[in-house]
């Protein structure tokens, strides 16, 4: 028990040092990029804050790579100091030595998913909203899903329009029971309301069917309301823009993902991307454990046996290969090429089994 806690503490310290270095590097790169894009338009404190909002998501995504680097650094250090020789001479096998760190890494991965994932999702949403406002403050569009409807917001030189649709047809461009509420650009007060039986999103306009329009500036809007069998409203929204916004990765926390998926199912939208993302978040603790095992198994031999540089190279390449394979399989799952569960869970499970096989071979021959 004491030995296991010692290894876990050493692994945690190594991980914190490597994570701090990478966090600082990511923040520095983001600051340079934001200053390059908006240095002449935005004040420095706002640029620093915008950069800080971008870092958590990127940092969260590279956690598995940081884990394999930390595991490699720890066990190479223990091999160089002959600690592994002492541990094995005391009768502790490598399998028992790695049991404590393996359990700790899985718990740490679960903590990352439960705590850091919502923080990264919230910061990404704020970052994207501020970035969009800086790039084009006059044309702002937002899309969101609730349990009962799909909400959209479009902006132009005349003002803001809030759009509510109860459902979406299979073609992805026809919306049922659509409501439009137009707000004045200067005062921010509602000036017009439109209810339509259905609305089809065409290039540059909404084509509404069986629509009723109320001018809210009138004394009696119902008395002056007008009916239109067909009417067109200008818009800058496109079906691709709506799909890209709904499928934007990293903007929904793992806690809100199940409800969001159910709401999208009720709205008639595809949820394959979000299901794959949700499964990937659930599989993160297993992926972190697989990365730790790979880094440990390949670096358990004593440094005097030689080949340390080769083992370091193989460990780094194996970590990047697993990271790439996991992302590639996730893309295949999102595109429907292979089942989502198979795409998400196969790489970490196969990597853990391979690491265990190598460990048994090194231990028992």
Secondary structure, DSSP 8 states (H G I E B T S, - for coil): -HHHHHHHHHHHHHHHHHHHHHHHHHHHHHHHHHHHHHTTTS-HHHHHHHHHHHHHHHHHHTHHHHHHHHHHHHHHHHHHTTHHHHHHHTT--HHHHHHHHHHHHHHHHHHIIIIIHHHHHHHHHHHHHHHHHHH-TT---EEEE-SS-EEEEEEETTEEEEEEEEEE-TTSSEEEEEEEEEEETTT--EEEEEEEEEEEEETTEEEEEEEEEEETTSSSTTTT-EEEEEEEEE----HHHHHHHHT-TTSS-HHHHHHHHHHHHHHT---HHHHHHHHHHHTHHHHHHHHHHHHHHTT-S-GGGS-HHHHHHHHHHHHHHHHHHHHHHHHHHHTTSS-HHHHHHHHHHHHHHHHHHHHHHHHH-
